[in-house]
Amino acid sequence: MSTTTTSSNEKTISPVNQRFRFNFQTYGLIIALVVIWAFFYIVTDGVYLSPQNFSNLFRQMTITAILSVGMVLVIVATHIDLSVGKLAGYISVVVAVLQARTWNQLLPGASPVLTTTLSVLIGLLVGTLYGVLQGYIIAVQRVPAFIVTLGSMWILNGLILVQTAGKTIPANQPLFSEIAQGYVSPTVGWIGAVVVAVLMFVLMFDGRRRKTRYGFSLPPLGMDLLKTGFFAALLFGYVFYVNKYSGVQNPVLLLAILVVIVTYISNNTKFGRYVYAIGGNREAARLSGINITANTFWIFVLMGFLCGVSGIVMASYVGYGTISAGQGYELFAIAACFLGGTSTLGGEGTIVGAMIGALIMASLTNGLQIMNFPAAWQYVVSGVVLVIAVLGDVYLKRNR
């Protein structure tokens, strides 16, 4: 009798409640973010959420967030990349050298548009080629990613010291600085927000259509509309608020474009689906005909490209190439992924979740800095938050 009652109760759980339970971690992250913002707003007498600091907060998170975009797929496929911070740092130094010395010698009198474009292209090329090299060693030669990327971290740290010769290299030319320090006009910001909001709804309906075609169960249409509308409202609220200062920041716009592209790739292409399949059950994926070697290779190529983007933004934001460039960024990128719900065992994780994780990490750091909290204790707080988040993730998965 009790078994029948239990089954009956399970059947009466509404689809809305089932969906809420499944996405509880995502909602929990948003609630945690709101709590963090409210706390710092109170203790800083409102300074924390002023338009200027709110704008700076999102700008500060972009470098780590860009690395996290690629790191999600790396971790989902059950790998790890410890070299991303130093690779981004090395690329920032390379770009700084190009801006400060190389173009003056090779292209004297060249326009800033040309030199900036060439610097960006070379930075992306260096990152991509390094990703090709690491991908080949890991995927084809089957050397564990942990060992390869740990060695790369040391190699790149040495290359940074060689390239800088222990000196700071300026990369603060006006046009190049606009990449990470500039803003788009309020009008362009609103146009971009509308376009992105429309794309969100288009992708939502396209996702429902695909699930119907392949026979997957669908959540209620009203719930999908509510969820998409909620994120669209957040987008419009963000644009409205930062326009009260100087507008949407260029690096945040770049990050948004990357998030949309990589999210689409991970959700709507064979490559993306194969990555999750490999992480979920490697042997089953192999027996299903998935080319694990090729997919692993392209994961690290994509990661290298994103390190190139991050390194360019880093050089533009800091304005210099330094001996400590990229120090510790790999840990913050990994932490953002885990904090955002990416499973430590692979097979699960979302780009959006990692972005929320990166924002939480940046929010903590920014708030503690405003409070003049000792730098050493900022690391302690960040570490405690990460461990609690992973414990929560383990608890939720165990109960699910």
TIKOLMAR-717416 format. One record per residue (C-alpha): residue number from 0; residue in one letter; x, y, z. Coordinates in steps of 0.5 Angstrom, whole numbers, plus 2048, in hexadecimal, padded with zeros to 3 digits. Layout:
# TIKOLMAR-717416
+-----+------+-----+-----+-----+
: seq : type :  px :  py :  pz :
+-----+------+-----+-----+-----+
: NUM :    A :   X :   Y :   Z :
...
+-----+------+-----+-----+-----+
//
This chain:
# TIKOLMAR-717416
+-----+------+-----+-----+-----+
: seq : type :  px :  py :  pz :
+-----+------+-----+-----+-----+
:   0 :    M : 800 : 800 : 800 :
:   1 :    S : 806 : 805 : 802 :
:   2 :    T : 809 : 803 : 7FB :
:   3 :    T : 803 : 805 : 7F7 :
:   4 :    T : 802 : 80C : 7FB :
:   5 :    T : 809 : 80E : 7FA :
:   6 :    S : 808 : 80C : 7F2 :
:   7 :    S : 802 : 810 : 7F2 :
:   8 :    N : 805 : 816 : 7F6 :
:   9 :    E : 80B : 816 : 7F1 :
:  10 :    K : 806 : 816 : 7EB :
:  11 :    T : 803 : 81C : 7EE :
:  12 :    I : 809 : 821 : 7EE :
:  13 :    S : 808 : 826 : 7E9 :
:  14 :    P : 80C : 827 : 7E3 :
:  15 :    V : 80E : 82E : 7E6 :
:  16 :    N : 810 : 82B : 7ED :
:  17 :    Q : 814 : 826 : 7E9 :
:  18 :    R : 818 : 82B : 7E5 :
:  19 :    F : 819 : 82F : 7EB :
:  20 :    R : 81C : 829 : 7EF :
:  21 :    F : 821 : 828 : 7E9 :
:  22 :    N : 823 : 82F : 7E8 :
:  23 :    F : 824 : 830 : 7EF :
:  24 :    Q : 82B : 832 : 7EF :
:  25 :    T : 82A : 837 : 7EA :
:  26 :    Y : 825 : 83B : 7EE :
:  27 :    G : 829 : 83A : 7F4 :
:  28 :    L : 82F : 83D : 7F1 :
:  29 :    I : 82B : 843 : 7EF :
:  30 :    I : 828 : 844 : 7F6 :
:  31 :    A : 82F : 843 : 7F8 :
:  32 :    L : 832 : 849 : 7F4 :
:  33 :    V : 82C : 84D : 7F6 :
:  34 :    V : 82E : 84C : 7FD :
:  35 :    I : 835 : 84E : 7FC :
:  36 :    W : 833 : 854 : 7F8 :
:  37 :    A : 82E : 856 : 7FE :
:  38 :    F : 833 : 855 : 803 :
:  39 :    F : 839 : 859 : 800 :
:  40 :    Y : 833 : 85E : 7FE :
:  41 :    I : 832 : 85F : 806 :
:  42 :    V : 839 : 85F : 808 :
:  43 :    T : 83B : 864 : 803 :
:  44 :    D : 836 : 869 : 804 :
:  45 :    G : 833 : 868 : 7FD :
:  46 :    V : 83A : 869 : 7FA :
:  47 :    Y : 83B : 862 : 7F7 :
:  48 :    L : 835 : 862 : 7F3 :
:  49 :    S : 836 : 869 : 7F0 :
:  50 :    P : 836 : 869 : 7E9 :
:  51 :    Q : 83D : 86A : 7E8 :
:  52 :    N : 83F : 865 : 7ED :
:  53 :    F : 83A : 860 : 7EA :
:  54 :    S : 83D : 862 : 7E3 :
:  55 :    N : 844 : 860 : 7E5 :
:  56 :    L : 842 : 85A : 7E9 :
:  57 :    F : 83F : 857 : 7E2 :
:  58 :    R : 846 : 859 : 7DE :
:  59 :    Q : 84A : 856 : 7E4 :
:  60 :    M : 847 : 84F : 7E3 :
:  61 :    T : 848 : 84F : 7DB :
:  62 :    I : 84F : 84C : 7DB :
:  63 :    T : 84D : 846 : 7E0 :
:  64 :    A : 846 : 845 : 7DC :
:  65 :    I : 849 : 845 : 7D5 :
:  66 :    L : 84E : 83F : 7D8 :
:  67 :    S : 848 : 83C : 7DB :
:  68 :    V : 844 : 83B : 7D5 :
:  69 :    G : 849 : 837 : 7D2 :
:  70 :    M : 84B : 833 : 7D9 :
:  71 :    V : 843 : 831 : 7D9 :
:  72 :    L : 844 : 82C : 7D3 :
:  73 :    V : 84B : 82A : 7D6 :
:  74 :    I : 848 : 828 : 7DC :
:  75 :    V : 842 : 825 : 7D9 :
:  76 :    A : 847 : 820 : 7D5 :
:  77 :    T : 84A : 81E : 7DC :
:  78 :    H : 850 : 822 : 7DA :
:  79 :    I : 854 : 828 : 7DE :
:  80 :    D : 858 : 82E : 7DB :
:  81 :    L : 85D : 831 : 7E0 :
:  82 :    S : 860 : 835 : 7DB :
:  83 :    V : 85B : 83A : 7D9 :
:  84 :    G : 85D : 83F : 7DE :
:  85 :    K : 864 : 83F : 7DB :
:  86 :    L : 862 : 83E : 7D4 :
:  87 :    A : 85E : 845 : 7D4 :
:  88 :    G : 863 : 848 : 7D8 :
:  89 :    Y : 869 : 846 : 7D3 :
:  90 :    I : 864 : 849 : 7CD :
:  91 :    S : 863 : 84F : 7D1 :
:  92 :    V : 86B : 850 : 7D1 :
:  93 :    V : 86B : 84E : 7CA :
:  94 :    V : 866 : 853 : 7C8 :
:  95 :    A : 869 : 859 : 7CD :
:  96 :    V : 870 : 858 : 7C9 :
:  97 :    L : 86D : 858 : 7C2 :
:  98 :    Q : 86A : 85F : 7C4 :
:  99 :    A : 870 : 862 : 7C8 :
: 100 :    R : 875 : 860 : 7C3 :
: 101 :    T : 874 : 85B : 7BD :
: 102 :    W : 870 : 860 : 7B9 :
: 103 :    N : 874 : 866 : 7BA :
: 104 :    Q : 87A : 862 : 7B7 :
: 105 :    L : 876 : 85E : 7B2 :
: 106 :    L : 871 : 863 : 7B0 :
: 107 :    P : 873 : 86A : 7B2 :
: 108 :    G : 86D : 86F : 7B1 :
: 109 :    A : 868 : 86A : 7B0 :
: 110 :    S : 861 : 86B : 7B2 :
: 111 :    P : 85E : 869 : 7B9 :
: 112 :    V : 859 : 865 : 7B6 :
: 113 :    L : 85E : 861 : 7B2 :
: 114 :    T : 862 : 860 : 7B8 :
: 115 :    T : 85D : 85E : 7BD :
: 116 :    T : 859 : 85A : 7B8 :
: 117 :    L : 860 : 856 : 7B7 :
: 118 :    S : 861 : 855 : 7BE :
: 119 :    V : 85A : 852 : 7BF :
: 120 :    L : 85B : 84D : 7B9 :
: 121 :    I : 862 : 84B : 7BC :
: 122 :    G : 860 : 84A : 7C3 :
: 123 :    L : 85A : 846 : 7C1 :
: 124 :    L : 85F : 842 : 7BC :
: 125 :    V : 864 : 841 : 7C2 :
: 126 :    G : 85E : 83E : 7C6 :
: 127 :    T : 85B : 83A : 7C1 :
: 128 :    L : 862 : 837 : 7BF :
: 129 :    Y : 863 : 835 : 7C6 :
: 130 :    G : 85C : 832 : 7C7 :
: 131 :    V : 85E : 82E : 7C1 :
: 132 :    L : 865 : 82B : 7C4 :
: 133 :    Q : 861 : 82A : 7CA :
: 134 :    G : 85B : 826 : 7C7 :
: 135 :    Y : 860 : 822 : 7C3 :
: 136 :    I : 864 : 820 : 7C9 :
: 137 :    I : 85E : 81E : 7CD :
: 138 :    A : 859 : 81B : 7C8 :
: 139 :    V : 85E : 818 : 7C3 :
: 140 :    Q : 864 : 816 : 7C7 :
: 141 :    R : 85F : 815 : 7CD :
: 142 :    V : 863 : 818 : 7D3 :
: 143 :    P : 85F : 81A : 7D9 :
: 144 :    A : 85C : 821 : 7D8 :
: 145 :    F : 85E : 823 : 7DF :
: 146 :    I : 866 : 821 : 7DE :
: 147 :    V : 866 : 825 : 7D7 :
: 148 :    T : 863 : 82B : 7DA :
: 149 :    L : 867 : 82B : 7E0 :
: 150 :    G : 86D : 82B : 7DC :
: 151 :    S : 86A : 830 : 7D7 :
: 152 :    M : 869 : 835 : 7DD :
: 153 :    W : 870 : 834 : 7DF :
: 154 :    I : 873 : 835 : 7D8 :
: 155 :    L : 86E : 83B : 7D7 :
: 156 :    N : 870 : 83E : 7DE :
: 157 :    G : 878 : 83E : 7DB :
: 158 :    L : 876 : 841 : 7D4 :
: 159 :    I : 873 : 847 : 7D8 :
: 160 :    L : 879 : 848 : 7DC :
: 161 :    V : 87D : 847 : 7D6 :
: 162 :    Q : 879 : 84C : 7D1 :
: 163 :    T : 878 : 851 : 7D7 :
: 164 :    A : 87F : 851 : 7D9 :
: 165 :    G : 87C : 853 : 7E0 :
: 166 :    K : 87A : 859 : 7DD :
: 167 :    T : 873 : 85C : 7DC :
: 168 :    I : 871 : 85D : 7D5 :
: 169 :    P : 86C : 863 : 7D3 :
: 170 :    A : 866 : 861 : 7CF :
: 171 :    N : 862 : 867 : 7D0 :
: 172 :    Q : 861 : 86A : 7C9 :
: 173 :    P : 85A : 86E : 7C9 :
: 174 :    L : 857 : 869 : 7C4 :
: 175 :    F : 859 : 863 : 7C7 :
: 176 :    S : 857 : 865 : 7CE :
: 177 :    E : 850 : 866 : 7CB :
: 178 :    I : 84F : 85E : 7CA :
: 179 :    A : 84F : 85D : 7D2 :
: 180 :    Q : 84E : 864 : 7D5 :
: 181 :    G : 849 : 867 : 7D0 :
: 182 :    Y : 841 : 867 : 7CF :
: 183 :    V : 83C : 867 : 7CA :
: 184 :    S : 837 : 86C : 7CA :
: 185 :    P : 830 : 86C : 7CD :
: 186 :    T : 82C : 86B : 7C7 :
: 187 :    V : 831 : 865 : 7C4 :
: 188 :    G : 830 : 862 : 7CB :
: 189 :    W : 828 : 862 : 7CB :
: 190 :    I : 829 : 860 : 7C4 :
: 191 :    G : 82D : 85A : 7C6 :
: 192 :    A : 829 : 858 : 7CC :
: 193 :    V : 823 : 858 : 7C7 :
: 194 :    V : 826 : 853 : 7C2 :
: 195 :    V : 829 : 84F : 7C8 :
: 196 :    A : 822 : 84E : 7CB :
: 197 :    V : 81F : 84C : 7C4 :
: 198 :    L : 824 : 847 : 7C3 :
: 199 :    M : 823 : 844 : 7CA :
: 200 :    F : 81B : 843 : 7C8 :
: 201 :    V : 81D : 841 : 7C1 :
: 202 :    L : 822 : 83B : 7C4 :
: 203 :    M : 81D : 83A : 7CA :
: 204 :    F : 818 : 838 : 7C5 :
: 205 :    D : 81D : 834 : 7C0 :
: 206 :    G : 81F : 830 : 7C6 :
: 207 :    R : 818 : 82E : 7C7 :
: 208 :    R : 817 : 82C : 7C0 :
: 209 :    R : 81D : 828 : 7C0 :
: 210 :    K : 81B : 824 : 7C6 :
: 211 :    T : 814 : 823 : 7C3 :
: 212 :    R : 818 : 820 : 7BD :
: 213 :    Y : 81C : 81B : 7C1 :
: 214 :    G : 816 : 819 : 7C6 :
: 215 :    F : 819 : 81D : 7CC :
: 216 :    S : 814 : 81F : 7D2 :
: 217 :    L : 813 : 827 : 7D2 :
: 218 :    P : 812 : 82B : 7D8 :
: 219 :    P : 80B : 82F : 7D7 :
: 220 :    L : 80C : 835 : 7D2 :
: 221 :    G : 80A : 83A : 7D8 :
: 222 :    M : 810 : 838 : 7DC :
: 223 :    D : 815 : 839 : 7D6 :
: 224 :    L : 812 : 83F : 7D4 :
: 225 :    L : 812 : 842 : 7DB :
: 226 :    K : 81A : 83F : 7DC :
: 227 :    T : 81C : 843 : 7D6 :
: 228 :    G : 818 : 849 : 7D7 :
: 229 :    F : 81B : 849 : 7DE :
: 230 :    F : 822 : 849 : 7DB :
: 231 :    A : 820 : 84E : 7D6 :
: 232 :    A : 81E : 853 : 7DB :
: 233 :    L : 824 : 852 : 7DF :
: 234 :    L : 828 : 854 : 7D8 :
: 235 :    F : 824 : 85A : 7D7 :
: 236 :    G : 825 : 85C : 7DF :
: 237 :    Y : 82C : 85B : 7DE :
: 238 :    V : 82C : 860 : 7D8 :
: 239 :    F : 828 : 865 : 7DB :
: 240 :    Y : 82C : 865 : 7E1 :
: 241 :    V : 833 : 866 : 7DE :
: 242 :    N : 831 : 86B : 7D9 :
: 243 :    K : 830 : 86F : 7DF :
: 244 :    Y : 837 : 86F : 7E0 :
: 245 :    S : 83B : 86F : 7D9 :
: 246 :    G : 837 : 869 : 7D5 :
: 247 :    V : 839 : 862 : 7D4 :
: 248 :    Q : 840 : 860 : 7D4 :
: 249 :    N : 843 : 85D : 7CE :
: 250 :    P : 846 : 857 : 7D1 :
: 251 :    V : 83F : 855 : 7D4 :
: 252 :    L : 83C : 856 : 7CD :
: 253 :    L : 842 : 851 : 7CB :
: 254 :    L : 841 : 84C : 7D0 :
: 255 :    A : 839 : 84C : 7CF :
: 256 :    I : 83B : 84B : 7C8 :
: 257 :    L : 83F : 845 : 7C9 :
: 258 :    V : 83A : 842 : 7CE :
: 259 :    V : 835 : 842 : 7C9 :
: 260 :    I : 839 : 83F : 7C4 :
: 261 :    V : 83C : 83A : 7C8 :
: 262 :    T : 835 : 838 : 7CC :
: 263 :    Y : 832 : 837 : 7C5 :
: 264 :    I : 838 : 832 : 7C3 :
: 265 :    S : 838 : 82E : 7C9 :
: 266 :    N : 830 : 82E : 7C9 :
: 267 :    N : 82F : 82D : 7C2 :
: 268 :    T : 834 : 82A : 7BE :
: 269 :    K : 837 : 823 : 7BE :
: 270 :    F : 83E : 825 : 7C0 :
: 271 :    G : 83A : 828 : 7C7 :
: 272 :    R : 836 : 822 : 7C8 :
: 273 :    Y : 83C : 81D : 7C7 :
: 274 :    V : 840 : 821 : 7CC :
: 275 :    Y : 83A : 820 : 7D1 :
: 276 :    A : 83A : 819 : 7CF :
: 277 :    I : 841 : 817 : 7D0 :
: 278 :    G : 841 : 81A : 7D7 :
: 279 :    G : 83B : 817 : 7D9 :
: 280 :    N : 83D : 810 : 7D7 :
: 281 :    R : 844 : 80F : 7D3 :
: 282 :    E : 843 : 808 : 7D1 :
: 283 :    A : 83C : 809 : 7CF :
: 284 :    A : 83E : 80F : 7CA :
: 285 :    R : 843 : 80B : 7C7 :
: 286 :    L : 83F : 805 : 7C6 :
: 287 :    S : 83A : 80A : 7C3 :
: 288 :    G : 83F : 80C : 7BD :
: 289 :    I : 841 : 812 : 7C0 :
: 290 :    N : 848 : 814 : 7BE :
: 291 :    I : 84B : 816 : 7C5 :
: 292 :    T : 851 : 818 : 7C3 :
: 293 :    A : 84F : 81D : 7BE :
: 294 :    N : 84A : 820 : 7C3 :
: 295 :    T : 84F : 820 : 7C8 :
: 296 :    F : 854 : 824 : 7C4 :
: 297 :    W : 84F : 829 : 7C2 :
: 298 :    I : 84D : 82A : 7C9 :
: 299 :    F : 854 : 82D : 7CA :
: 300 :    V : 855 : 830 : 7C4 :
: 301 :    L : 84F : 834 : 7C6 :
: 302 :    M : 852 : 835 : 7CD :
: 303 :    G : 858 : 838 : 7CA :
: 304 :    F : 854 : 83D : 7C5 :
: 305 :    L : 850 : 840 : 7CC :
: 306 :    C : 857 : 840 : 7CF :
: 307 :    G : 859 : 845 : 7C9 :
: 308 :    V : 853 : 849 : 7CA :
: 309 :    S : 854 : 849 : 7D2 :
: 310 :    G : 85B : 84B : 7D1 :
: 311 :    I : 859 : 851 : 7CC :
: 312 :    V : 854 : 854 : 7D1 :
: 313 :    M : 859 : 853 : 7D7 :
: 314 :    A : 85E : 857 : 7D3 :
: 315 :    S : 859 : 85C : 7D1 :
: 316 :    Y : 856 : 85D : 7D8 :
: 317 :    V : 85D : 85D : 7DC :
: 318 :    G : 860 : 861 : 7D7 :
: 319 :    Y : 867 : 85D : 7D8 :
: 320 :    G : 86A : 857 : 7D7 :
: 321 :    T : 86D : 854 : 7DE :
: 322 :    I : 871 : 84F : 7E1 :
: 323 :    S : 86B : 84D : 7E5 :
: 324 :    A : 866 : 84D : 7DF :
: 325 :    G : 860 : 847 : 7E0 :
: 326 :    Q : 863 : 845 : 7E7 :
: 327 :    G : 85D : 841 : 7EA :
: 328 :    Y : 858 : 842 : 7E5 :
: 329 :    E : 858 : 83B : 7E3 :
: 330 :    L : 855 : 839 : 7EA :
: 331 :    F : 850 : 83F : 7EA :
: 332 :    A : 84D : 83C : 7E3 :
: 333 :    I : 84D : 835 : 7E6 :
: 334 :    A : 84A : 838 : 7EC :
: 335 :    A : 844 : 83B : 7E8 :
: 336 :    C : 843 : 835 : 7E4 :
: 337 :    F : 842 : 831 : 7EB :
: 338 :    L : 83E : 836 : 7EE :
: 339 :    G : 83A : 837 : 7E8 :
: 340 :    G : 838 : 830 : 7E9 :
: 341 :    T : 83D : 82C : 7E4 :
: 342 :    S : 83E : 825 : 7E7 :
: 343 :    T : 844 : 823 : 7E9 :
: 344 :    L : 843 : 81C : 7E6 :
: 345 :    G : 842 : 81F : 7DF :
: 346 :    G : 83B : 81E : 7DB :
: 347 :    E : 838 : 824 : 7DE :
: 348 :    G : 838 : 82C : 7DE :
: 349 :    T : 836 : 832 : 7DA :
: 350 :    I : 839 : 838 : 7D8 :
: 351 :    V : 834 : 83D : 7DB :
: 352 :    G : 835 : 839 : 7E2 :
: 353 :    A : 83D : 83B : 7E1 :
: 354 :    M : 83B : 842 : 7E0 :
: 355 :    I : 837 : 842 : 7E6 :
: 356 :    G : 83D : 83F : 7EA :
: 357 :    A : 842 : 844 : 7E7 :
: 358 :    L : 83D : 84A : 7E9 :
: 359 :    I : 83D : 847 : 7F0 :
: 360 :    M : 844 : 847 : 7F0 :
: 361 :    A : 845 : 84E : 7EE :
: 362 :    S : 840 : 850 : 7F2 :
: 363 :    L : 843 : 84E : 7F8 :
: 364 :    T : 84A : 850 : 7F6 :
: 365 :    N : 847 : 857 : 7F4 :
: 366 :    G : 843 : 858 : 7FB :
: 367 :    L : 849 : 856 : 7FF :
: 368 :    Q : 84D : 85B : 7FC :
: 369 :    I : 849 : 860 : 7FD :
: 370 :    M : 848 : 85E : 804 :
: 371 :    N : 850 : 85F : 804 :
: 372 :    F : 850 : 857 : 806 :
: 373 :    P : 857 : 854 : 807 :
: 374 :    A : 859 : 851 : 800 :
: 375 :    A : 85B : 84B : 804 :
: 376 :    W : 854 : 84A : 807 :
: 377 :    Q : 851 : 84B : 800 :
: 378 :    Y : 854 : 845 : 7FE :
: 379 :    V : 852 : 841 : 804 :
: 380 :    V : 84A : 843 : 803 :
: 381 :    S : 84B : 842 : 7FB :
: 382 :    G : 84D : 83B : 7FD :
: 383 :    V : 848 : 839 : 803 :
: 384 :    V : 842 : 83C : 7FE :
: 385 :    L : 845 : 837 : 7F8 :
: 386 :    V : 845 : 831 : 7FD :
: 387 :    I : 83E : 832 : 800 :
: 388 :    A : 83C : 833 : 7F9 :
: 389 :    V : 83F : 82C : 7F7 :
: 390 :    L : 83C : 829 : 7FD :
: 391 :    G : 835 : 82B : 7FB :
: 392 :    D : 836 : 828 : 7F4 :
: 393 :    V : 838 : 822 : 7F7 :
: 394 :    Y : 832 : 822 : 7FC :
: 395 :    L : 82D : 823 : 7F6 :
: 396 :    K : 830 : 81E : 7F1 :
: 397 :    R : 830 : 819 : 7F7 :
: 398 :    N : 828 : 81A : 7F9 :
: 399 :    R : 826 : 81B : 7F1 :
+-----+------+-----+-----+-----+
//
